Every structure is written in structure tokens, then in C-alpha cells.
Amino acid sequence: FAATELNGNTRNHTISFPNVRTHVLQGEVHDEKSFYSMNGLSGHAGLFSNLYDMSILTQIMLNDGTYEDVKFW
């Protein structure tokens, strides 16, 4: 989750910017340059996942590409 505020980044006033996301960001890249200029795609914005899926990925890497009798590489 990324911190967001209603009506832009303001504390005492109302400042409105066009195209600024005002909802809680979940499952979206938080990097504004990536979001606006690359349509939300970015190879440098980090790895987005949850702990369960990351633990499976780690097991696949530790088991030479295998998880539960499935060979991924």
C-alpha cells in the first residue's frame, strides 16, 4: 500500500491536480514516472508480490527450478 491523500498532496488546503491518483494504491506501481510515462510498466520499480508467492519462488530457486514435482526451468 502507498500513502495517498484526498485532493492531492496537501495538509491545510485543497489542491487538485489532473490525473493524480487519489485512491489507495494496491497492486499498482507507485513510481509516478513509471505510471504516467510508461503506462504503469517498469522493470526498475521493484518486485510486487506477497509473502506466500515469494516463498514459493524461493523454493523453486532452492530446488533448481522444481516445485511440487513441476519443473519450471
N, CA, C and O atoms as CSV, one atom per row, in Angstrom:
chain,resi,resn,atom,element,x,y,z
A,1,PHE,N,N,0.836,-1.174,0.000
A,1,PHE,CA,C,0.000,0.000,0.000
A,1,PHE,C,C,0.884,1.240,0.000
A,1,PHE,O,O,1.926,1.270,0.653
A,2,ALA,N,N,0.464,2.252,-0.730
A,2,ALA,CA,C,1.190,3.509,-0.768
A,2,ALA,C,C,0.344,4.598,-0.120
A,2,ALA,O,O,-0.879,4.618,-0.258
A,3,ALA,N,N,1.008,5.491,0.581
A,3,ALA,CA,C,0.283,6.583,1.236
A,3,ALA,C,C,-0.278,7.531,0.186
A,3,ALA,O,O,0.441,7.963,-0.714
A,4,THR,N,N,-1.535,7.848,0.299
A,4,THR,CA,C,-2.172,8.809,-0.602
A,4,THR,C,C,-3.058,9.731,0.221
A,4,THR,O,O,-3.438,9.403,1.345
A,5,GLU,N,N,-3.380,10.879,-0.344
A,5,GLU,CA,C,-4.275,11.818,0.312
A,5,GLU,C,C,-5.356,12.232,-0.668
A,5,GLU,O,O,-5.125,12.285,-1.876
A,6,LEU,N,N,-6.533,12.522,-0.146
A,6,LEU,CA,C,-7.574,13.078,-0.989
A,6,LEU,C,C,-7.184,14.481,-1.411
A,6,LEU,O,O,-6.546,15.204,-0.647
A,7,ASN,N,N,-7.553,14.865,-2.599
A,7,ASN,CA,C,-7.295,16.207,-3.139
A,7,ASN,C,C,-5.810,16.524,-3.254
A,7,ASN,O,O,-5.401,17.659,-3.007
A,8,GLY,N,N,-5.020,15.564,-3.615
A,8,GLY,CA,C,-3.602,15.816,-3.829
A,8,GLY,C,C,-2.786,15.772,-2.555
A,8,GLY,O,O,-3.262,15.315,-1.517
A,9,ASN,N,N,-1.572,16.241,-2.637
A,9,ASN,CA,C,-0.649,16.219,-1.513
A,9,ASN,C,C,-0.770,17.541,-0.757
A,9,ASN,O,O,-0.020,18.480,-1.023
A,10,THR,N,N,-1.695,17.613,0.169
A,10,THR,CA,C,-1.971,18.859,0.875
A,10,THR,C,C,-2.311,18.572,2.328
A,10,THR,O,O,-2.808,17.494,2.657
A,11,ARG,N,N,-2.050,19.507,3.167
A,11,ARG,CA,C,-2.395,19.360,4.580
A,11,ARG,C,C,-3.522,20.321,4.974
A,11,ARG,O,O,-4.480,19.917,5.634
A,12,ASN,N,N,-3.410,21.580,4.573
A,12,ASN,CA,C,-4.369,22.584,5.033
A,12,ASN,C,C,-5.259,23.154,3.932
A,12,ASN,O,O,-6.248,23.825,4.227
A,13,HIS,N,N,-4.932,22.902,2.697
A,13,HIS,CA,C,-5.676,23.487,1.585
A,13,HIS,C,C,-6.134,22.376,0.655
A,13,HIS,O,O,-5.746,21.218,0.809
A,14,THR,N,N,-6.946,22.735,-0.291
A,14,THR,CA,C,-7.369,21.788,-1.315
A,14,THR,C,C,-6.646,22.130,-2.607
A,14,THR,O,O,-6.877,23.186,-3.195
A,15,ILE,N,N,-5.791,21.253,-3.038
A,15,ILE,CA,C,-5.069,21.428,-4.290
A,15,ILE,C,C,-5.435,20.249,-5.174
A,15,ILE,O,O,-5.279,19.095,-4.775
A,16,SER,N,N,-5.911,20.531,-6.348
A,16,SER,CA,C,-6.324,19.470,-7.256
A,16,SER,C,C,-5.414,19.457,-8.477
A,16,SER,O,O,-5.185,20.496,-9.097
A,17,PHE,N,N,-4.900,18.294,-8.819
A,17,PHE,CA,C,-4.060,18.124,-9.989
A,17,PHE,C,C,-4.747,17.150,-10.940
A,17,PHE,O,O,-5.293,16.142,-10.491
A,18,PRO,N,N,-4.733,17.421,-12.223
A,18,PRO,CA,C,-5.353,16.479,-13.159
A,18,PRO,C,C,-4.560,15.176,-13.216
A,18,PRO,O,O,-3.330,15.191,-13.172
A,19,ASN,N,N,-5.250,14.075,-13.312
A,19,ASN,CA,C,-4.662,12.738,-13.481
A,19,ASN,C,C,-3.899,12.221,-12.274
A,19,ASN,O,O,-3.195,11.218,-12.395
A,20,VAL,N,N,-4.006,12.860,-11.113
A,20,VAL,CA,C,-3.332,12.364,-9.919
A,20,VAL,C,C,-4.222,11.314,-9.266
A,20,VAL,O,O,-5.411,11.543,-9.046
A,21,ARG,N,N,-3.641,10.174,-8.961
A,21,ARG,CA,C,-4.402,9.103,-8.317
A,21,ARG,C,C,-4.660,9.475,-6.864
A,21,ARG,O,O,-3.729,9.834,-6.142
A,22,THR,N,N,-5.900,9.393,-6.432
A,22,THR,CA,C,-6.254,9.748,-5.062
A,22,THR,C,C,-6.755,8.553,-4.271
A,22,THR,O,O,-7.149,8.700,-3.114
A,23,HIS,N,N,-6.748,7.373,-4.876
A,23,HIS,CA,C,-7.177,6.169,-4.165
A,23,HIS,C,C,-5.968,5.471,-3.546
A,23,HIS,O,O,-4.829,5.785,-3.889
A,24,VAL,N,N,-6.205,4.544,-2.654
A,24,VAL,CA,C,-5.121,3.769,-2.049
A,24,VAL,C,C,-4.527,2.872,-3.127
A,24,VAL,O,O,-5.248,2.118,-3.780
A,25,LEU,N,N,-3.223,2.953,-3.309
A,25,LEU,CA,C,-2.552,2.180,-4.348
A,25,LEU,C,C,-2.296,0.772,-3.854
A,25,LEU,O,O,-1.569,0.563,-2.883
A,26,GLN,N,N,-2.891,-0.177,-4.519
A,26,GLN,CA,C,-2.675,-1.585,-4.201
A,26,GLN,C,C,-2.587,-2.326,-5.524
A,26,GLN,O,O,-3.527,-2.310,-6.319
A,27,GLY,N,N,-1.456,-2.972,-5.752
A,27,GLY,CA,C,-1.263,-3.697,-6.996
A,27,GLY,C,C,-0.906,-2.801,-8.169
A,27,GLY,O,O,-0.977,-3.228,-9.321
A,28,GLU,N,N,-0.522,-1.564,-7.887
A,28,GLU,CA,C,-0.107,-0.621,-8.921
A,28,GLU,C,C,1.279,-0.101,-8.568
A,28,GLU,O,O,1.627,0.034,-7.395
A,29,VAL,N,N,2.052,0.183,-9.587
A,29,VAL,CA,C,3.377,0.742,-9.345
A,29,VAL,C,C,3.220,2.145,-8.749
A,29,VAL,O,O,2.387,2.929,-9.204
A,30,HIS,N,N,4.025,2.455,-7.730
A,30,HIS,CA,C,3.921,3.746,-7.053
A,30,HIS,C,C,4.801,4.799,-7.709
A,30,HIS,O,O,4.594,5.993,-7.495
A,31,ASP,N,N,5.774,4.381,-8.501
A,31,ASP,CA,C,6.677,5.303,-9.181
A,31,ASP,C,C,5.880,6.130,-10.200
A,31,ASP,O,O,5.399,5.592,-11.197
A,32,GLU,N,N,5.743,7.422,-9.951
A,32,GLU,CA,C,4.917,8.266,-10.811
A,32,GLU,C,C,5.420,8.299,-12.244
A,32,GLU,O,O,4.620,8.273,-13.179
A,33,LYS,N,N,6.740,8.355,-12.434
A,33,LYS,CA,C,7.276,8.369,-13.801
A,33,LYS,C,C,6.894,7.102,-14.540
A,33,LYS,O,O,6.515,7.146,-15.710
A,34,SER,N,N,6.995,5.986,-13.863
A,34,SER,CA,C,6.616,4.724,-14.486
A,34,SER,C,C,5.126,4.688,-14.778
A,34,SER,O,O,4.717,4.252,-15.854
A,35,PHE,N,N,4.319,5.135,-13.846
A,35,PHE,CA,C,2.868,5.074,-14.015
A,35,PHE,C,C,2.403,5.963,-15.163
A,35,PHE,O,O,1.613,5.529,-16.001
A,36,TYR,N,N,2.888,7.207,-15.208
A,36,TYR,CA,C,2.383,8.152,-16.198
A,36,TYR,C,C,3.089,8.046,-17.544
A,36,TYR,O,O,2.428,8.169,-18.575
A,37,SER,N,N,4.389,7.824,-17.580
A,37,SER,CA,C,5.097,7.827,-18.859
A,37,SER,C,C,5.237,6.448,-19.482
A,37,SER,O,O,5.432,6.343,-20.692
A,38,MET,N,N,5.141,5.389,-18.690
A,38,MET,CA,C,5.316,4.041,-19.231
A,38,MET,C,C,4.058,3.194,-19.052
A,38,MET,O,O,4.115,1.966,-19.126
A,39,ASN,N,N,2.929,3.849,-18.818
A,39,ASN,CA,C,1.641,3.162,-18.689
A,39,ASN,C,C,1.643,2.127,-17.568
A,39,ASN,O,O,0.993,1.088,-17.680
A,40,GLY,N,N,2.369,2.407,-16.491
A,40,GLY,CA,C,2.371,1.516,-15.329
A,40,GLY,C,C,3.334,0.360,-15.422
A,40,GLY,O,O,3.369,-0.479,-14.522
A,41,LEU,N,N,4.123,0.286,-16.488
A,41,LEU,CA,C,5.084,-0.803,-16.645
A,41,LEU,C,C,6.472,-0.313,-16.288
A,41,LEU,O,O,6.880,0.774,-16.699
A,42,SER,N,N,7.193,-1.107,-15.527
A,42,SER,CA,C,8.535,-0.704,-15.151
A,42,SER,C,C,9.336,-1.898,-14.684
A,42,SER,O,O,8.862,-2.705,-13.885
A,43,GLY,N,N,10.539,-2.003,-15.180
A,43,GLY,CA,C,11.429,-3.056,-14.729
A,43,GLY,C,C,12.256,-2.638,-13.526
A,43,GLY,O,O,12.934,-3.469,-12.922
A,44,HIS,N,N,12.208,-1.368,-13.171
A,44,HIS,CA,C,13.035,-0.864,-12.070
A,44,HIS,C,C,12.217,-0.476,-10.840
A,44,HIS,O,O,12.774,0.049,-9.876
A,45,ALA,N,N,10.926,-0.721,-10.855
A,45,ALA,CA,C,10.078,-0.246,-9.761
A,45,ALA,C,C,9.982,-1.235,-8.610
A,45,ALA,O,O,9.236,-0.994,-7.661
A,46,GLY,N,N,10.703,-2.322,-8.666
A,46,GLY,CA,C,10.681,-3.280,-7.567
A,46,GLY,C,C,9.870,-4.516,-7.880
A,46,GLY,O,O,9.252,-4.623,-8.939
A,47,LEU,N,N,9.880,-5.437,-6.953
A,47,LEU,CA,C,9.154,-6.690,-7.097
A,47,LEU,C,C,7.885,-6.599,-6.274
A,47,LEU,O,O,7.937,-6.371,-5.065
A,48,PHE,N,N,6.749,-6.776,-6.921
A,48,PHE,CA,C,5.462,-6.682,-6.250
A,48,PHE,C,C,4.884,-8.073,-6.079
A,48,PHE,O,O,4.600,-8.750,-7.068
A,49,SER,N,N,4.706,-8.507,-4.849
A,49,SER,CA,C,4.169,-9.832,-4.579
A,49,SER,C,C,3.730,-9.889,-3.126
A,49,SER,O,O,3.764,-8.890,-2.407
A,50,ASN,N,N,3.317,-11.082,-2.711
A,50,ASN,CA,C,3.001,-11.286,-1.301
A,50,ASN,C,C,3.955,-12.338,-0.742
A,50,ASN,O,O,4.689,-12.979,-1.494
A,51,LEU,N,N,3.944,-12.510,0.555
A,51,LEU,CA,C,4.894,-13.408,1.209
A,51,LEU,C,C,4.725,-14.849,0.749
A,51,LEU,O,O,5.715,-15.549,0.539
A,52,TYR,N,N,3.495,-15.299,0.590
A,52,TYR,CA,C,3.245,-16.683,0.181
A,52,TYR,C,C,3.850,-16.964,-1.197
A,52,TYR,O,O,4.560,-17.955,-1.372
A,53,ASP,N,N,3.576,-16.104,-2.166
A,53,ASP,CA,C,4.119,-16.310,-3.507
A,53,ASP,C,C,5.639,-16.189,-3.530
A,53,ASP,O,O,6.308,-16.923,-4.258
A,54,MET,N,N,6.190,-15.264,-2.735
A,54,MET,CA,C,7.650,-15.141,-2.682
A,54,MET,C,C,8.286,-16.382,-2.075
A,54,MET,O,O,9.375,-16.781,-2.489
A,55,SER,N,N,7.620,-17.003,-1.095
A,55,SER,CA,C,8.168,-18.230,-0.508
A,55,SER,C,C,8.170,-19.360,-1.530
A,55,SER,O,O,9.096,-20.171,-1.546
A,56,ILE,N,N,7.155,-19.427,-2.381
A,56,ILE,CA,C,7.136,-20.445,-3.438
A,56,ILE,C,C,8.255,-20.181,-4.439
A,56,ILE,O,O,8.960,-21.107,-4.839
A,57,LEU,N,N,8.424,-18.928,-4.845
A,57,LEU,CA,C,9.507,-18.593,-5.767
A,57,LEU,C,C,10.862,-18.956,-5.169
A,57,LEU,O,O,11.732,-19.468,-5.873
A,58,THR,N,N,11.048,-18.695,-3.881
A,58,THR,CA,C,12.300,-19.049,-3.215
A,58,THR,C,C,12.518,-20.554,-3.219
A,58,THR,O,O,13.634,-21.015,-3.458
A,59,GLN,N,N,11.474,-21.323,-2.960
A,59,GLN,CA,C,11.590,-22.786,-3.000
A,59,GLN,C,C,11.947,-23.274,-4.398
A,59,GLN,O,O,12.743,-24.201,-4.546
A,60,ILE,N,N,11.370,-22.662,-5.416
A,60,ILE,CA,C,11.703,-23.034,-6.794
A,60,ILE,C,C,13.181,-22.788,-7.052
A,60,ILE,O,O,13.854,-23.634,-7.642
A,61,MET,N,N,13.693,-21.647,-6.622
A,61,MET,CA,C,15.110,-21.339,-6.844
A,61,MET,C,C,16.009,-22.276,-6.052
A,61,MET,O,O,17.044,-22.710,-6.559
A,62,LEU,N,N,15.632,-22.595,-4.820
A,62,LEU,CA,C,16.440,-23.502,-3.998
A,62,LEU,C,C,16.417,-24.932,-4.525
A,62,LEU,O,O,17.370,-25.683,-4.319
A,63,ASN,N,N,15.338,-25.314,-5.203
A,63,ASN,CA,C,15.187,-26.683,-5.709
A,63,ASN,C,C,15.518,-26.788,-7.191
A,63,ASN,O,O,14.960,-27.631,-7.893
A,64,ASP,N,N,16.421,-25.939,-7.670
A,64,ASP,CA,C,16.874,-25.981,-9.067
A,64,ASP,C,C,15.723,-25.927,-10.058
A,64,ASP,O,O,15.721,-26.666,-11.043
A,65,GLY,N,N,14.750,-25.070,-9.815
A,65,GLY,CA,C,13.661,-24.858,-10.759
A,65,GLY,C,C,12.483,-25.789,-10.604
A,65,GLY,O,O,11.623,-25.834,-11.484
A,66,THR,N,N,12.413,-26.537,-9.511
A,66,THR,CA,C,11.325,-27.504,-9.314
A,66,THR,C,C,10.518,-27.151,-8.070
A,66,THR,O,O,11.067,-26.735,-7.050
A,67,TYR,N,N,9.195,-27.329,-8.180
A,67,TYR,CA,C,8.305,-27.131,-7.040
A,67,TYR,C,C,7.139,-28.097,-7.177
A,67,TYR,O,O,6.442,-28.097,-8.192
A,68,GLU,N,N,6.927,-28.922,-6.151
A,68,GLU,CA,C,5.852,-29.919,-6.130
A,68,GLU,C,C,5.804,-30.728,-7.427
A,68,GLU,O,O,4.763,-30.805,-8.080
A,69,ASP,N,N,6.920,-31.319,-7.790
A,69,ASP,CA,C,7.054,-32.181,-8.971
A,69,ASP,C,C,6.798,-31.465,-10.295
A,69,ASP,O,O,6.547,-32.119,-11.307
A,70,VAL,N,N,6.856,-30.151,-10.304
A,70,VAL,CA,C,6.729,-29.385,-11.545
A,70,VAL,C,C,8.069,-28.722,-11.814
A,70,VAL,O,O,8.604,-28.025,-10.951
A,71,LYS,N,N,8.615,-28.935,-13.006
A,71,LYS,CA,C,9.899,-28.355,-13.395
A,71,LYS,C,C,9.640,-27.067,-14.172
A,71,LYS,O,O,9.030,-27.098,-15.241
A,72,PHE,N,N,10.103,-25.930,-13.635
A,72,PHE,CA,C,9.892,-24.641,-14.290
A,72,PHE,C,C,11.054,-24.263,-15.206
A,72,PHE,O,O,10.848,-23.613,-16.231
A,73,TRP,N,N,12.263,-24.662,-14.846
A,73,TRP,CA,C,13.430,-24.447,-15.707
A,73,TRP,C,C,14.477,-25.472,-15.444
A,73,TRP,O,O,15.533,-25.452,-16.075
